[in-house]
Amino acid sequence: TQCVSKVELSISCSNLLNEDAGSKSDPLCVLLQSIGNDKWTKKLLLAYHFEKVRKLKRGVYDIDNKSVDLNDDDFLGGFECTLGQIVSSKKLTRPLQLKKGKPAGKGTITITAEEIKDNRAIVLEVEAKGLDKKQYFVLLIITNGEITDAIVKASRLPMSIIIIGVGKANFKAMELLDGDDGILKSLSGEPVARDIVQFVPLRQFANAPKEALAQSVLAEVPSQLVSYFKMLKLDPVNVPALKA
């Protein structure tokens, strides 16, 4: 089961350019997702995957007619970032830009992200960050050969282990540590308490975009974090609603 949180984005703008002579502009903010040409003009409800890089582009237009075609409307400025940047900032304010990066006067756009409260996965993630004297760690190992580690003992600790293999070495042992094909056991036969290892061979991403590598590297961290708190039988806390 994937750990996915629903986030609601609220967008506001200030100091927009006035393209209408003798009257105020009628601004409309359009959000274009990198995965398609979908458009929204209200509060946006999006699925946030911790491991995925989701690029978002926003454009603010002065609407002068009832046509849905934006090509005949004045462009007041735009802004690009990732959904992860918005979620981590909670409230993000940036200057609007015209085409080719030219500043759109003093215009700014503010995007506020609020996680939907009834999503259990995101509540657990927030709890992990806010627990008193408890932290969760991610150990990154970059290797050009085979390595071994005390994975079984570490499986009871608040940590995940990400191993990135570089070069053309035989990484068969690393794939066994991953534990995806069976339960990993120590030499004494003790099984791991939970899966904490993610192994990624870098050579498989030689011709892939960097976002694909990032997604593969981080793919199992959310579920591993949740499994740790389930193992300790720690209940999620009530997360207060974000103030506007």
HUFENHU-V151642 format. One line per field, one symbol per residue. ss: DSSP state (H for helix, E for strand, L for the rest). phi: phi as a letter, one per 40 degrees, with the letter a starting at -180 (. if undefined). psi: psi as a letter, one per 40 degrees, with the letter a starting at -180 (. if undefined). Layout:
# HUFENHU-V151642
ss->???
phi->???
psi->???
This chain:
# HUFENHU-V151642
ss->LLLEEEEEEEEEEELLLLLLLLLLLLEEEEEEELLLLLLLLLLEEEEEELLLLLEEEEEEEELLLLLLLHHHLEEEEEEEEEHHHHHHHLEEEEEEELHHHLEEEEEEEEEEEEELLLLHHHHHHHHHHHLLLLLLEEEEEEELLLLLLLHHHHLLLLEEEEEEELLLLLLHHHHHHHLLLLLLELLLLLELLLLLEEEEEHHHHLLLLHHHHHHHHHLLHHHHHHHHHHHLLLLLLLLLLLLL
phi->.ccbbcbbbbbbbafccbcbcgaccbcbbbbbcccabcbbbbcbbbcbbdcbcbcbbbbbbccbacccccccbccciaababcccccccgbbbbccbccggcccgbcbbbbbbbcccccccccccccccbccgbbbbbcbbbbbacbbacccccccbcabbbbbcbgbccbdcccccdgcciccbcccgccccacbbbbbccccbdbbccccccccccdccdccccccccccfccccccccccc
psi->hihhihihhhhiiifiihehheiiigihhhhhieeafiiieaihhihhhdeihhhihihhihheaeiehedeihheiiiiaiddddddddhhhiiiiaifehigbehihhhhhhhhdehddddddddddeihfhihihhhhhieaiiiigddddeeigiihhhhhiafihfdddddddedeihhiideehiidihehhhhhddefdeiiddddddddededddddddddddefhiiihhiihi.
